[in-house]
């Protein structure tokens, strides 16, 4: 018992895994905040920027759940290795594209990568933690992951502004290639050392997993309400997220480097509060962190809309980091507890979908709102819908006694399996 108490929150495999994730995603964060500006640089207007993000989301919409299911079937690290191959391809296309339309291929490949990596990352963390420490482990890992946003965006902004976008993509692509090689090596090593053989992925297995998830979604319980709130949030966020850099630069003169620094401010504040957010989730329940965090995000959006200088925008981005720092570990811990262990990858694939079916046209609608209702219009949707959803989240985001019992049993089984394989 004493030995168990002394176990660190992050075990050896999880620490190594986090190192490779950070390396790969520093490369990704170098360009993602600047992608709308790069599109404009290659000839796209505001509407076309919104259309770009809508069209590029179609393939990942189909792949996200499949990526999560493959993670359940073939293994977390193996699914990440497959996604990394698509990631390498995306950087090649970004580097050589002569027009903005070509970037649709690159963005699609990049989103496919996230469709495989995102669900696997969240499910892997859940499996390397216990029921009692789940929130704190998510808080620490996602806090460490915030280093990505501290280093990547300012570096990308500096390279694109001082040299060129091509130079930025060359540097980012080289970093990602190194990370991809390490990921493939980790996947091969994991395959060789696995004790329990996995089932071969089949269409019938995918169908079975999807039917189970459909049953959970239709049951009217906590999974149903998580899915509804996730969809509403996706719509609101994706109506304005890709337009933020253009709003700050075109209307307020914020430079590429400053945009990268703002993303870094958000990541720093997120890193600072993540561990506390995870502790709050474990101590007082997931809904406390989620509601508190979303209230802070709403306040940050109000500051954002009133901002005109870099420093006031920095306050807004700092509030965004604090808010999502409370929301993220609590949200992930709640999903990991609410779904059966065998469906975790599929569930995270479903809930992590960047744009759902209903939210698919959201970026394009945001561009139309900018044009016809004014630049501030797309940014008013998020705080409005969040204020409506908060009372519902407070009432509905609570595990029943039966769900808590199932979650505790699964955590015990996972701990026993880990002990047996070590």
C-alpha positions as CSV (number, residue, x, y, z in Angstrom):
1,X,0.0,0.0,0.0
2,X,2.8,2.4,0.9
3,X,4.5,1.6,-2.5
4,X,1.3,2.5,-4.3
5,X,1.0,5.8,-2.5
6,X,4.5,6.8,-3.6
7,X,3.8,6.2,-7.3
8,X,4.2,9.4,-9.3
9,X,1.1,10.8,-11.1
10,X,3.0,10.5,-14.4
11,X,4.6,7.0,-14.9
12,X,7.5,6.3,-17.3
13,X,5.5,5.5,-20.4
14,X,3.4,8.6,-20.0
15,X,6.4,10.9,-19.5
16,X,8.0,9.6,-22.7
17,X,4.7,9.8,-24.6
18,X,4.3,13.4,-23.5
19,X,7.8,14.3,-24.7
20,X,7.0,13.1,-28.2
21,X,3.6,14.8,-28.2
22,X,5.2,18.2,-27.2
23,X,7.8,18.0,-29.9
24,X,5.3,17.2,-32.7
25,X,2.8,19.8,-31.6
26,X,5.3,22.7,-31.3
27,X,5.7,22.3,-35.1
28,X,1.9,22.3,-35.5
29,X,1.3,25.3,-33.3
30,X,3.9,27.3,-35.2
31,X,1.5,27.8,-38.1
32,X,-2.0,27.1,-37.0
33,X,-2.7,30.5,-35.5
34,X,-1.3,32.2,-38.6
35,X,-3.0,29.9,-41.2
36,X,-5.8,32.4,-41.9
37,X,-3.2,35.1,-42.6
38,X,-1.3,32.7,-44.9
39,X,-4.5,32.0,-46.8
40,X,-5.0,35.7,-47.2
41,X,-1.3,36.0,-48.3
42,X,-2.0,33.5,-51.0
43,X,-5.0,35.3,-52.3
44,X,-8.1,34.3,-50.2
45,X,-10.6,36.8,-49.1
46,X,-12.6,36.7,-45.8
47,X,-15.4,34.6,-47.1
48,X,-12.9,32.2,-48.8
49,X,-11.1,31.8,-45.5
50,X,-14.3,30.7,-43.8
51,X,-15.1,28.4,-46.8
52,X,-11.6,26.9,-46.5
53,X,-12.0,25.8,-42.9
54,X,-15.5,24.5,-43.7
55,X,-14.4,22.4,-46.7
56,X,-11.2,21.2,-45.0
57,X,-13.3,19.8,-42.1
58,X,-15.3,17.4,-44.2
59,X,-12.8,14.5,-44.2
60,X,-11.9,14.8,-40.5
61,X,-15.6,14.8,-39.7
62,X,-15.7,11.3,-41.1
63,X,-12.3,10.2,-39.8
64,X,-12.4,11.4,-36.2
65,X,-14.6,8.5,-34.9
66,X,-12.8,6.0,-37.1
67,X,-9.5,7.2,-35.7
68,X,-10.8,6.7,-32.2
69,X,-12.2,3.3,-33.0
70,X,-8.9,2.2,-34.5
71,X,-7.2,3.4,-31.4
72,X,-9.4,1.1,-29.4
73,X,-8.7,-1.8,-31.8
74,X,-5.0,-1.6,-32.7
75,X,-3.6,0.4,-29.8
76,X,-3.1,4.1,-28.9
77,X,0.6,4.4,-30.0
78,X,-0.1,2.5,-33.2
79,X,-2.9,4.8,-34.2
80,X,-0.7,7.9,-33.5
81,X,2.0,6.5,-35.7
82,X,-0.5,6.1,-38.6
83,X,-1.7,9.7,-38.1
84,X,1.9,11.0,-38.1
85,X,2.5,9.8,-41.7
86,X,-0.4,12.0,-42.8
87,X,1.1,14.8,-40.8
88,X,4.4,14.6,-42.6
89,X,2.5,14.8,-45.9
90,X,0.6,17.9,-44.8
91,X,3.9,19.9,-44.2
92,X,5.2,19.0,-47.6
93,X,2.0,20.4,-49.2
94,X,2.1,23.6,-47.1
95,X,5.6,24.2,-48.2
96,X,5.1,23.8,-52.0
97,X,1.6,25.2,-52.5
98,X,1.4,28.2,-54.9
99,X,-2.2,29.1,-54.2
100,X,-4.6,29.0,-51.2
101,X,-6.8,26.3,-52.8
102,X,-3.9,23.9,-52.7
103,X,-3.8,24.3,-48.9
104,X,-7.1,22.3,-48.7
105,X,-5.1,19.2,-49.3
106,X,-2.6,20.1,-46.6
107,X,-5.2,21.0,-44.0
108,X,-7.2,17.9,-44.7
109,X,-4.1,15.7,-44.1
110,X,-3.3,17.7,-41.0
111,X,-6.9,17.2,-39.7
112,X,-6.7,13.5,-40.4
113,X,-3.6,13.4,-38.2
114,X,-5.5,15.0,-35.4
115,X,-8.3,12.6,-35.9
116,X,-6.0,9.7,-35.1
117,X,-3.8,11.4,-32.5
118,X,-6.3,13.4,-30.4
119,X,-8.6,10.5,-29.3
120,X,-5.5,8.2,-28.7
121,X,-3.8,10.8,-26.6
122,X,-6.8,11.3,-24.3
123,X,-7.6,7.6,-24.0
124,X,-3.9,6.8,-23.3
125,X,-3.8,9.3,-20.5
126,X,-7.0,7.8,-19.0
127,X,-5.4,4.3,-19.1
128,X,-2.3,5.5,-17.3
129,X,-4.2,7.0,-14.4
130,X,-6.5,5.9,-11.6
131,X,-10.1,6.9,-10.8
132,X,-8.9,9.1,-7.9
133,X,-6.1,10.9,-9.8
134,X,-7.8,11.2,-13.3
135,X,-8.4,14.9,-13.1
136,X,-5.0,15.7,-11.8
137,X,-3.2,13.6,-14.4
138,X,-5.2,15.3,-17.2
139,X,-4.4,18.6,-15.6
140,X,-0.6,17.9,-15.5
141,X,-0.4,16.4,-18.9
142,X,-2.4,19.1,-20.5
143,X,-0.5,21.7,-18.5
144,X,2.8,20.3,-19.9
145,X,1.2,20.2,-23.3
146,X,0.7,24.0,-23.0
147,X,4.5,24.4,-23.6
148,X,3.5,23.8,-27.2
149,X,1.5,27.0,-27.3
150,X,4.2,29.0,-25.4
151,X,7.0,28.1,-27.8
152,X,5.3,27.4,-31.2
153,X,3.2,30.5,-32.0
154,X,5.9,33.1,-31.2
155,X,8.5,31.1,-33.1
156,X,6.1,30.7,-36.1
157,X,5.2,34.4,-36.0
158,X,8.9,35.4,-35.9
159,X,10.0,33.2,-38.7
160,X,7.1,34.1,-41.0
161,X,7.5,37.9,-40.4
162,X,11.3,38.0,-40.4
163,X,11.9,35.5,-43.2
164,X,8.8,34.1,-44.9
165,X,6.0,31.6,-44.5
166,X,8.0,29.1,-46.6
167,X,10.9,29.2,-44.1
168,X,8.5,28.7,-41.2
169,X,6.9,25.7,-42.8
170,X,10.3,24.2,-43.6
171,X,11.4,24.5,-40.0
172,X,8.1,23.2,-38.7
173,X,8.1,20.3,-41.2
174,X,11.6,19.2,-40.1
175,X,10.6,19.2,-36.4
176,X,7.5,17.2,-37.2
177,X,9.5,14.6,-39.2
178,X,11.8,14.0,-36.2
179,X,8.7,13.5,-34.0
180,X,7.1,11.2,-36.5
181,X,10.1,8.9,-36.6
182,X,10.1,8.7,-32.8
183,X,6.4,7.9,-32.8
184,X,6.8,5.1,-35.3
185,X,9.6,3.6,-33.2
186,X,7.5,3.8,-30.0
187,X,4.6,2.1,-31.8
188,X,6.8,-0.7,-33.0
189,X,8.2,-1.2,-29.6
190,X,4.7,-1.2,-28.0
191,X,3.6,-3.9,-30.5
192,X,6.5,-6.1,-29.7
193,X,6.0,-5.9,-25.9
194,X,2.2,-6.3,-25.8
195,X,1.1,-9.3,-23.7
196,X,-2.6,-9.5,-24.8
197,X,-3.2,-9.9,-28.5
198,X,-5.6,-7.4,-30.0
199,X,-8.5,-8.2,-32.3
200,X,-8.0,-7.4,-36.0
201,X,-10.1,-4.3,-36.9
202,X,-13.2,-5.3,-38.9
203,X,-16.2,-3.6,-40.2
204,X,-18.4,-5.5,-37.8
205,X,-16.3,-4.3,-34.9
206,X,-16.7,-0.7,-36.0
207,X,-20.4,-1.2,-36.5
208,X,-20.7,-2.7,-33.0
209,X,-18.8,0.2,-31.4
210,X,-20.9,2.8,-33.2
211,X,-24.1,1.1,-32.2
212,X,-23.0,1.1,-28.6
213,X,-22.1,4.8,-28.7
214,X,-25.4,5.5,-30.5
215,X,-27.2,3.8,-27.6
216,X,-25.4,5.9,-25.0
217,X,-26.1,9.1,-27.0
218,X,-29.8,8.3,-27.3
219,X,-30.3,7.2,-23.6
220,X,-30.8,10.8,-22.4
221,X,-28.1,10.5,-19.7
222,X,-24.9,12.4,-19.1
223,X,-23.4,11.2,-22.5
224,X,-26.4,12.7,-24.3
225,X,-25.9,16.1,-22.6
226,X,-22.1,16.1,-23.1
227,X,-22.7,15.5,-26.8
228,X,-25.3,18.3,-27.1
229,X,-23.1,20.8,-25.2
230,X,-20.0,19.8,-27.2
231,X,-22.0,20.3,-30.5
232,X,-23.3,23.8,-29.4
233,X,-19.8,24.8,-28.3
234,X,-18.3,23.6,-31.6
235,X,-20.7,25.7,-33.6
236,X,-20.0,28.8,-31.6
237,X,-16.2,28.4,-31.5
238,X,-15.8,27.6,-35.2
239,X,-17.9,30.6,-36.3
240,X,-15.1,32.8,-35.0
241,X,-11.9,31.0,-34.1
242,X,-10.3,31.2,-37.6
243,X,-11.3,34.8,-38.0
244,X,-9.6,36.0,-34.8
245,X,-6.2,36.6,-36.4
246,X,-7.8,38.6,-39.2
247,X,-9.9,40.6,-36.8
248,X,-6.8,41.6,-34.8
249,X,-4.6,42.3,-37.8
250,X,-7.0,43.9,-40.3
251,X,-8.9,46.0,-37.8
252,X,-6.3,46.7,-35.1
253,X,-2.9,46.3,-36.7
254,X,-1.6,43.4,-34.6
255,X,1.4,41.8,-36.3
256,X,2.2,38.1,-37.0
257,X,4.7,38.1,-34.1
258,X,2.2,39.7,-31.7
259,X,-0.5,37.2,-32.7
260,X,2.0,34.4,-31.9
261,X,2.8,36.0,-28.6
262,X,-0.9,36.2,-27.7
263,X,-1.3,32.5,-28.3
264,X,1.7,32.1,-26.0
265,X,0.0,34.2,-23.3
266,X,-3.0,31.9,-23.5
267,X,-0.9,28.8,-23.2
268,X,1.1,30.2,-20.2
269,X,-2.0,31.0,-18.2
270,X,-3.5,27.6,-19.2
271,X,-0.3,25.8,-18.0
272,X,-0.5,27.7,-14.7
273,X,-4.1,26.7,-13.9
274,X,-4.3,23.2,-15.4
275,X,-3.0,21.3,-12.4
276,X,-5.3,23.3,-10.1
277,X,-8.2,22.7,-12.5
278,X,-7.5,18.9,-12.4
279,X,-7.4,19.0,-8.6
280,X,-10.6,20.9,-8.5
281,X,-12.2,18.3,-10.8
282,X,-11.1,15.4,-8.5
283,X,-12.1,17.3,-5.3
284,X,-15.4,18.9,-6.1
285,X,-16.6,17.3,-9.3
286,X,-16.1,17.9,-13.0
287,X,-19.1,20.2,-13.5
288,X,-17.6,22.8,-11.0
289,X,-14.4,23.3,-13.2
290,X,-16.4,23.3,-16.4
291,X,-18.9,25.9,-15.3
292,X,-16.3,28.1,-13.7
293,X,-14.0,27.9,-16.8
294,X,-16.8,28.7,-19.2
295,X,-17.8,31.8,-17.2
296,X,-14.2,33.0,-17.4
297,X,-14.1,32.4,-21.2
298,X,-17.3,34.5,-21.6
299,X,-15.7,37.3,-19.6
300,X,-12.5,37.0,-21.8
301,X,-14.6,37.3,-25.0
302,X,-16.1,40.5,-23.7
303,X,-12.6,41.9,-23.1
304,X,-11.5,40.7,-26.5
305,X,-14.4,42.6,-28.2
306,X,-13.5,45.8,-26.4
307,X,-9.7,45.5,-27.1
308,X,-7.8,47.7,-29.5
309,X,-4.2,47.3,-28.4
310,X,-1.8,44.4,-28.0
311,X,-1.9,44.6,-24.2
312,X,-5.7,44.6,-23.9
313,X,-5.8,41.6,-26.3
314,X,-3.2,39.9,-24.1
315,X,-5.6,40.3,-21.1
316,X,-8.3,38.6,-23.1
317,X,-6.1,35.8,-24.3
318,X,-4.9,35.3,-20.7
319,X,-8.5,34.9,-19.6
320,X,-9.1,32.4,-22.4
321,X,-6.2,30.3,-21.1
322,X,-7.4,30.4,-17.5
323,X,-11.0,29.4,-18.6
324,X,-10.0,26.5,-20.9
325,X,-7.4,25.5,-18.2
326,X,-10.3,24.8,-15.9
327,X,-12.6,23.2,-18.5
328,X,-10.3,20.9,-20.4
329,X,-9.1,18.4,-17.6
330,X,-12.6,18.3,-16.1
331,X,-14.2,17.6,-19.5
332,X,-11.8,14.8,-20.4
333,X,-12.0,13.2,-16.9
334,X,-15.8,13.3,-17.1
335,X,-15.9,11.6,-20.6
336,X,-13.4,8.9,-19.5
337,X,-15.6,8.1,-16.5
338,X,-18.9,8.2,-18.3
339,X,-18.1,5.7,-21.2
340,X,-17.0,2.1,-21.0
341,X,-13.2,1.5,-21.2
342,X,-13.5,-0.4,-24.5
343,X,-15.2,2.7,-26.1
344,X,-12.9,5.4,-24.8
345,X,-11.1,6.0,-28.1
346,X,-14.3,6.0,-30.1
347,X,-15.9,8.4,-27.5
348,X,-13.0,10.8,-27.5
349,X,-13.1,10.7,-31.3
350,X,-16.7,11.6,-31.3
351,X,-16.5,14.4,-28.6
352,X,-13.2,15.7,-29.9
353,X,-14.5,16.3,-33.4
354,X,-13.5,19.8,-34.3
355,X,-16.6,20.5,-36.3
356,X,-19.6,18.2,-36.1
357,X,-22.3,17.7,-38.7
358,X,-24.3,20.6,-37.5
359,X,-21.3,22.8,-37.0
360,X,-19.8,22.0,-40.4
361,X,-20.8,25.3,-42.2
362,X,-20.0,27.4,-39.1
363,X,-16.7,28.9,-40.4
364,X,-18.4,30.0,-43.6
365,X,-21.4,31.4,-41.7
366,X,-18.9,33.3,-39.6
367,X,-17.4,34.8,-42.7
368,X,-20.8,35.8,-44.0
369,X,-21.7,37.4,-40.6
370,X,-18.5,39.4,-40.7
371,X,-19.4,40.7,-44.2
372,X,-23.0,41.5,-43.8
373,X,-23.4,42.2,-40.0
374,X,-20.0,43.6,-39.2
375,X,-16.7,42.2,-37.9
376,X,-17.9,41.8,-34.3
377,X,-20.9,39.7,-35.2
378,X,-19.3,36.2,-35.3
379,X,-17.7,36.9,-31.9
380,X,-21.0,37.5,-30.1
381,X,-22.3,33.9,-30.6
382,X,-19.9,32.1,-28.2
383,X,-20.7,34.1,-25.1
384,X,-24.4,34.1,-25.9
385,X,-24.8,30.3,-26.2
386,X,-22.4,29.6,-23.3
387,X,-24.6,31.7,-20.9
388,X,-27.6,29.7,-22.1
389,X,-25.8,26.3,-21.6
390,X,-24.3,26.9,-18.2
391,X,-27.4,26.1,-16.1
392,X,-28.0,23.0,-18.2
393,X,-24.4,21.9,-17.7
394,X,-24.7,22.4,-13.9
395,X,-27.8,20.3,-13.7
396,X,-27.0,17.5,-16.2
397,X,-23.2,17.0,-15.9
398,X,-23.4,14.7,-12.9
399,X,-22.7,10.9,-12.9
400,X,-25.4,8.7,-11.4
401,X,-24.4,6.2,-8.7
402,X,-24.6,3.4,-11.3
403,X,-22.2,5.2,-13.6
404,X,-19.8,6.0,-10.8
405,X,-19.8,2.3,-9.8
406,X,-19.0,1.2,-13.4
407,X,-16.3,3.8,-13.6
408,X,-14.7,2.6,-10.4
409,X,-14.8,-1.0,-11.5
410,X,-13.1,-0.1,-14.8
411,X,-10.4,1.8,-13.1
412,X,-9.6,-1.2,-10.9
413,X,-9.4,-3.5,-13.9
414,X,-7.1,-1.1,-15.7
415,X,-4.8,-0.8,-12.6
416,X,-4.7,-4.6,-12.3
417,X,-3.8,-5.0,-16.0
418,X,-1.1,-2.4,-15.8
419,X,0.4,-4.1,-12.7
420,X,0.3,-7.5,-14.5
421,X,2.2,-6.2,-17.5
422,X,4.9,-4.4,-15.6
